[in-house]
Amino acid sequence: MKKTILTLAMLMLTAPFVMAECPKCDGPCGCPKMGPHPSGMCKPCKKPPRINLDEKLKLTDEQKAKAKEMRMQTREQMEPIMEAIKTKHEQKELIKRSQKLTPEAQSEQVEKLNKQIFELKKQARELRLKNERDFESILTSKQKKELSKLKEEAKKNMEKQKASGKNLPTK
């Protein structure tokens, strides 16, 4: 539950800045040209609509520039961690398919890789939290209150979706 909330909070923080074109709906991901589905999810992508924090928080140009710089630094630090996680997962799959190892040896090596992946994910989570704290540090008290409201709304929406049995897509 905490991971989901933290992930959603990070998505909310980075969404206005990472508005990549979606290959399925030709619009910024989560905001198709045809408009969101009545369920609140993008019909083609099955993703929730994005919140534009620039507009919602009324960020100044200076705040936007600082936020972008922070995001870029975090991204640079995050890339090697995410690449290492991907590599560890690939190694796990190779071990699982290996017929040269005994089941015990496979299990032992997979467990070792799982621990390494856990530590890498912990580092990534710490970086995200640091980025979130840094972002909040450039906000005015009024903007911080608005951000808190947005986070609370997101949390309620997530709980509502969980209760209705509709889980957010993980990828």
C-alpha positions in Angstrom: 0.0 0.0 0.0 2.8 2.4 0.9 4.7 1.6 -2.3 1.6 2.3 -4.3 1.0 5.7 -2.6 4.6 6.7 -3.0 4.6 5.7 -6.6 1.4 7.7 -7.2 2.8 10.7 -5.4 5.9 10.6 -7.6 3.8 10.2 -10.7 1.9 13.3 -9.6 5.1 15.2 -9.1 6.7 14.3 -12.3 3.6 14.0 -14.6 3.5 17.6 -15.8 7.1 17.4 -16.8 7.2 14.1 -18.5 4.4 14.4 -21.1 5.6 11.9 -23.6 3.4 11.0 -26.5 1.5 7.7 -26.0 1.8 5.3 -28.8 -1.7 4.0 -28.2 -3.7 7.2 -28.0 -1.4 9.8 -29.8 -1.8 12.2 -26.9 0.2 12.7 -23.7 -0.1 9.4 -21.9 -3.3 9.3 -19.8 -4.8 12.3 -21.7 -5.9 11.1 -25.1 -7.2 13.5 -27.7 -10.6 12.0 -27.5 -10.8 12.7 -23.8 -10.6 10.4 -20.8 -13.0 7.4 -20.4 -15.9 7.9 -18.1 -14.2 5.5 -15.6 -11.4 8.1 -15.3 -9.0 6.0 -17.2 -7.6 6.5 -20.6 -9.4 4.1 -22.9 -6.5 3.1 -25.1 -3.7 3.1 -22.5 -5.7 2.1 -19.4 -3.9 4.7 -17.4 -5.3 7.4 -15.1 -5.3 11.0 -16.4 -2.3 13.1 -15.5 -2.5 16.1 -13.3 -0.6 19.2 -14.4 1.1 20.4 -11.3 2.4 23.5 -13.0 -1.1 24.7 -13.4 -2.5 23.3 -10.2 0.3 24.7 -8.0 0.8 27.8 -10.1 4.5 27.3 -10.2 6.7 30.3 -11.2 9.2 30.0 -14.1 12.0 29.9 -11.5 10.3 27.0 -9.6 9.7 25.1 -12.9 13.4 25.5 -13.8 14.5 24.3 -10.4 12.1 21.4 -10.5 13.3 20.4 -13.9 17.0 20.5 -12.8 16.1 18.4 -9.7 14.3 15.8 -11.9 17.2 15.6 -14.3 19.7 15.0 -11.4 17.5 12.3 -10.0 17.1 10.7 -13.4 20.8 10.6 -13.8 21.2 8.9 -10.4 18.3 6.6 -11.0 19.4 5.2 -14.5 22.2 3.0 -13.2 20.1 1.7 -10.4 17.2 0.8 -12.7 19.6 -0.7 -15.2 21.1 -2.9 -12.4 17.6 -4.0 -11.4 16.9 -5.0 -14.9 20.1 -6.9 -15.2 19.5 -8.7 -11.9 16.0 -9.8 -13.1 17.5 -11.1 -16.4 20.1 -13.0 -14.4 17.4 -14.5 -12.3 15.6 -15.7 -15.4 18.8 -17.3 -16.7 19.3 -19.1 -13.4 15.8 -20.4 -13.4 16.1 -21.8 -16.9 19.6 -23.2 -16.3 19.7 -27.0 -16.3 23.3 -27.1 -15.1 22.4 -26.1 -11.6 20.6 -28.2 -8.9 17.3 -26.8 -7.7 19.0 -26.0 -4.4 21.7 -24.0 -6.1 19.2 -22.2 -8.3 17.1 -21.3 -5.2 20.2 -20.0 -3.4 21.3 -17.9 -6.3 17.8 -16.5 -6.9 17.5 -15.6 -3.3 20.8 -13.8 -3.4 19.7 -11.8 -6.5 16.4 -11.1 -4.8 18.2 -9.5 -1.9 20.3 -7.4 -4.3 17.2 -6.3 -6.1 15.5 -5.4 -2.8 18.5 -3.2 -1.9 18.5 -1.5 -5.3 14.8 -0.8 -5.1 15.4 0.6 -1.6 18.0 3.0 -3.1 15.6 4.0 -5.9 12.8 4.6 -3.3 15.1 6.8 -1.3 16.1 8.8 -4.3 12.4 9.3 -5.2 11.6 10.5 -1.6 14.6 12.8 -1.7 13.4 14.2 -5.0 9.9 14.7 -3.5 11.3 16.5 -0.4 13.5 18.7 -2.7 10.5 19.6 -4.8 8.5 20.5 -1.8 11.3 22.7 -0.5 10.9 25.0 -3.5 7.2 25.5 -2.9 5.5 28.2 -1.0 3.3 27.3 2.0 0.2 27.9 -0.1 1.6 25.5 -2.8 2.5 22.9 -0.2 -1.1 23.0 1.1 -2.4 22.6 -2.4 0.0 19.7 -3.0 -1.2 18.0 0.2 -4.8 18.3 -1.0 -3.9 16.8 -4.4 -2.1 13.9 -2.7 -5.0 13.3 -0.4 -7.4 13.3 -3.4 -5.1 10.8 -5.2 -5.1 8.6 -2.1 -8.9 8.6 -1.9 -9.2 7.9 -5.6 -6.8 5.0 -5.2 -8.7 3.6 -2.2 -11.9 4.0 -4.2 -10.5 2.1 -7.1 -9.1 -0.7 -4.8 -12.5 -1.0 -3.2 -14.3 -1.3 -6.5 -11.8 -4.0 -7.6 -10.2 -1.9 -10.3 -6.5 -1.9 -9.8 -4.3 0.7 -11.5 -2.0 -0.8 -14.2 1.5 -1.4 -13.0 3.0 -1.0 -16.4 
